[in-house]
Amino acid sequence: MMENNYYAQNLNAQKLFKVYETKIPRVKQYLNAEISFVRDNLIGIERVLELGAGYGRIVKELAGNCKSIVGIDISDESVLLGKEYLKDNSNAEIMTMDVHNLTFEEKFDVILCLQNGLSAMKATSPEFIEKILGMVVSGGKVYFSTYSEKFWEYRLMWFKEQAEKKLLGELDLDKTKDGVIICKDGFKAITHTPKDLKMIGSLSGYEYQIQEVDESSVFLIIHKK
């Protein structure tokens, strides 16, 4: 999966860092709301794994609310930046790893795949979801999040801002619609609907819930009971 991966080859390290230096207040609210939602559901004793962690933005925010947290990302450059970014967090770690080839021997209490990570990692097959759930302890949880359709206006603003910063190619406004963002340099980000998330939850075979947060995110939380 490393080959032809936009995040590994283009949108990584300092570029990814600049993505989150947004000047759009509503986007900042969305980013904080996702983290707050997860933080409010931690009690401080969990071993947490974040998939697609970039340079560790979420890892750092949650490190004080769990026993330990590991972030993985496909980009060596992002992980190198992340090691410096997380150097003062003794219970946090970041490493290069392909989400489609996970090699952990230990299991985790919580696994996170946030901020539309299902789109970025192209990871919705029943086999992938089963593999992720196999890495969670009995009684643990997996959190997936995607964008709410109510956030589309602000999402467009955010991606236009990124294009203006030359972090992404120019948006193809003729093709960008119905929850799908396409740039002229080949970048594509889709959105999973609540119906999609419900299907993933049902196929998991476990108890699950779908919850909208802040009118900007839709979470699928699978409980491995």
C-alpha positions as CSV (number, residue, x, y, z in Angstrom):
1,M,0.0,0.0,0.0
2,M,3.0,2.3,0.2
3,E,3.2,2.6,-3.5
4,N,1.1,5.5,-5.0
5,N,0.1,6.6,-1.5
6,Y,-0.6,10.3,-1.6
7,Y,0.0,10.7,2.1
8,A,3.4,8.9,2.0
9,Q,4.7,10.7,-1.0
10,N,3.1,14.2,-1.0
11,L,1.1,15.2,2.1
12,N,3.5,14.4,4.9
13,A,5.8,15.9,7.6
14,Q,5.9,19.7,7.5
15,K,3.2,19.8,4.8
16,L,0.9,17.8,7.0
17,F,1.7,20.0,10.0
18,K,0.7,23.1,8.0
19,V,-2.7,21.4,7.2
20,Y,-3.7,21.9,10.8
21,E,-2.4,25.5,11.0
22,T,-5.8,26.5,9.7
23,K,-7.2,30.0,10.1
24,I,-10.8,28.7,9.8
25,P,-12.4,28.8,13.3
26,R,-15.1,26.2,12.4
27,V,-12.4,23.7,11.3
28,K,-10.4,24.2,14.5
29,Q,-13.7,23.5,16.4
30,Y,-14.1,20.3,14.4
31,L,-10.6,19.1,15.1
32,N,-10.9,19.8,18.8
33,A,-14.3,18.2,19.0
34,E,-13.1,14.9,17.6
35,I,-10.3,14.8,20.2
36,S,-12.6,15.8,23.0
37,F,-15.1,13.1,22.2
38,V,-12.5,10.4,22.5
39,R,-10.8,12.0,25.5
40,D,-14.2,12.1,27.3
41,N,-14.5,8.3,26.8
42,L,-11.1,7.4,28.3
43,I,-10.6,6.7,32.0
44,G,-6.8,6.9,32.0
45,I,-5.8,3.2,32.1
46,E,-6.1,2.3,28.4
47,R,-3.4,1.2,26.0
48,V,-4.3,3.1,22.8
49,L,-3.3,2.7,19.1
50,E,-4.0,5.4,16.5
51,L,-4.0,4.4,12.9
52,G,-2.8,7.0,10.4
53,A,-1.3,9.2,13.1
54,G,0.6,11.6,10.8
55,Y,3.2,13.4,13.0
56,G,1.3,12.6,16.2
57,R,-1.1,15.5,16.6
58,I,-3.8,13.4,18.2
59,V,-1.3,11.2,20.0
60,K,0.1,14.2,21.9
61,E,-3.4,15.5,22.8
62,L,-4.5,12.2,24.3
63,A,-1.2,11.1,25.9
64,G,-2.2,12.6,29.3
65,N,-5.5,10.7,29.3
66,C,-4.4,7.1,28.9
67,K,-1.8,4.7,30.1
68,S,0.1,4.6,26.8
69,I,-0.5,5.5,23.2
70,V,1.1,4.4,20.0
71,G,0.7,6.1,16.6
72,I,1.5,4.5,13.3
73,D,1.8,6.2,9.9
74,I,2.9,5.1,6.5
75,S,5.3,8.1,6.0
76,D,8.8,7.9,7.3
77,E,9.0,11.7,7.1
78,S,5.9,12.3,9.2
79,V,7.2,9.8,11.8
80,L,10.6,11.5,12.0
81,L,8.8,14.8,12.7
82,G,6.6,13.0,15.1
83,K,9.4,11.6,17.2
84,E,10.6,15.2,17.8
85,Y,7.0,16.4,18.4
86,L,6.4,13.8,21.0
87,K,9.8,13.8,22.7
88,D,8.4,15.1,26.0
89,N,5.6,12.6,26.2
90,S,7.1,9.5,27.9
91,N,4.0,7.3,27.4
92,A,3.7,8.1,23.7
93,E,5.4,6.5,20.7
94,I,5.2,6.9,16.9
95,M,6.4,4.5,14.3
96,T,6.3,3.8,10.6
97,M,3.9,1.0,9.7
98,D,1.4,0.3,7.0
99,V,-2.0,-0.1,8.4
100,H,-2.6,-3.0,6.0
101,N,0.4,-4.9,7.4
102,L,0.2,-4.4,11.2
103,T,2.9,-6.3,13.1
104,F,2.0,-5.7,16.8
105,E,2.0,-8.7,19.1
106,E,0.3,-7.0,21.9
107,K,-3.4,-6.1,21.9
108,F,-4.9,-2.6,22.7
109,D,-7.8,-1.4,24.8
110,V,-8.7,1.3,22.2
111,I,-7.9,1.7,18.5
112,L,-8.5,5.0,16.8
113,C,-9.0,5.7,13.1
114,L,-10.1,9.3,13.1
115,Q,-10.7,12.2,10.8
116,N,-11.9,10.3,7.8
117,G,-9.0,7.8,8.1
118,L,-11.1,5.1,6.4
119,S,-10.9,7.2,3.2
120,A,-7.2,8.0,3.5
121,M,-6.2,4.4,4.2
122,K,-8.8,2.8,1.9
123,A,-9.7,0.5,4.7
124,T,-13.3,-0.6,4.7
125,S,-13.1,-4.3,3.7
126,P,-14.6,-6.8,6.1
127,E,-11.2,-8.5,6.3
128,F,-9.5,-5.3,7.4
129,I,-12.1,-4.5,10.0
130,E,-11.8,-8.1,11.3
131,K,-8.0,-7.7,11.5
132,I,-8.4,-4.4,13.5
133,L,-10.9,-6.0,15.9
134,G,-8.5,-8.9,16.4
135,M,-6.0,-6.4,17.9
136,V,-8.4,-5.2,20.5
137,V,-8.8,-6.9,23.9
138,S,-12.2,-8.3,24.9
139,G,-14.2,-5.3,26.2
140,G,-12.1,-2.9,24.1
141,K,-13.4,-0.3,21.6
142,V,-12.6,0.8,18.1
143,Y,-13.4,4.4,17.0
144,F,-13.8,5.3,13.3
145,S,-14.8,8.8,12.3
146,T,-15.9,10.5,9.0
147,Y,-17.3,13.9,8.1
148,S,-20.9,14.8,8.8
149,E,-22.7,16.1,5.7
150,K,-23.5,19.2,7.7
151,F,-19.8,20.0,7.6
152,W,-19.4,20.0,3.8
153,E,-19.3,23.8,3.5
154,Y,-16.4,24.1,6.0
155,R,-14.6,21.1,4.6
156,L,-14.6,22.7,1.2
157,M,-13.2,25.9,2.7
158,W,-10.5,23.9,4.5
159,F,-9.4,22.1,1.4
160,K,-9.3,25.3,-0.6
161,E,-7.1,26.8,2.1
162,Q,-4.8,23.8,1.8
163,A,-4.7,24.2,-2.0
164,E,-3.8,27.9,-1.6
165,K,-0.9,26.9,0.7
166,K,0.3,24.5,-2.1
167,L,-0.2,21.5,0.2
168,L,-2.6,20.0,-2.3
169,G,-3.3,20.5,-5.9
170,E,-6.1,22.9,-7.1
171,L,-9.5,21.6,-6.4
172,D,-11.4,20.2,-9.4
173,L,-14.7,22.0,-8.6
174,D,-16.5,20.2,-11.4
175,K,-15.8,16.8,-9.8
176,T,-15.9,17.9,-6.2
177,K,-19.4,17.1,-4.9
178,D,-21.5,14.7,-2.9
179,G,-19.0,14.3,-0.2
180,V,-16.1,13.6,-2.5
181,I,-13.2,16.1,-2.9
182,I,-10.9,15.7,-5.9
183,C,-7.8,17.8,-6.7
184,K,-6.2,18.2,-10.1
185,D,-3.0,16.6,-8.9
186,G,-4.8,13.3,-8.2
187,F,-5.8,13.7,-4.6
188,K,-9.2,12.2,-3.7
189,A,-11.0,12.1,-0.4
190,I,-14.4,10.4,-0.1
191,T,-16.9,10.5,2.8
192,H,-18.5,7.4,4.4
193,T,-22.2,8.0,5.1
194,P,-23.9,6.8,8.3
195,K,-25.3,4.0,6.2
196,D,-21.8,2.9,5.2
197,L,-20.8,3.0,8.9
198,K,-23.8,1.0,9.9
199,M,-22.9,-1.6,7.3
200,I,-19.3,-1.8,8.7
201,G,-20.7,-2.1,12.3
202,S,-23.1,-4.8,11.3
203,L,-20.5,-6.8,9.5
204,S,-18.2,-6.7,12.5
205,G,-20.5,-9.0,14.4
206,Y,-20.2,-6.8,17.6
207,E,-22.3,-4.2,19.3
208,Y,-21.8,-0.8,17.8
209,Q,-23.2,2.7,17.9
210,I,-23.2,5.6,15.5
211,Q,-23.0,9.1,16.9
212,E,-22.8,12.5,15.3
213,V,-20.4,14.9,17.1
214,D,-20.5,18.7,16.8
215,E,-22.4,18.5,13.5
216,S,-19.0,17.9,11.9
217,S,-18.1,14.3,12.6
218,V,-19.9,11.0,12.5
219,F,-18.4,8.3,14.7
220,L,-18.7,4.5,14.5
221,I,-17.8,3.0,17.8
222,I,-17.5,-0.8,17.9
223,H,-17.5,-2.5,21.3
224,K,-15.7,-5.9,21.3
225,K,-17.8,-7.7,23.9
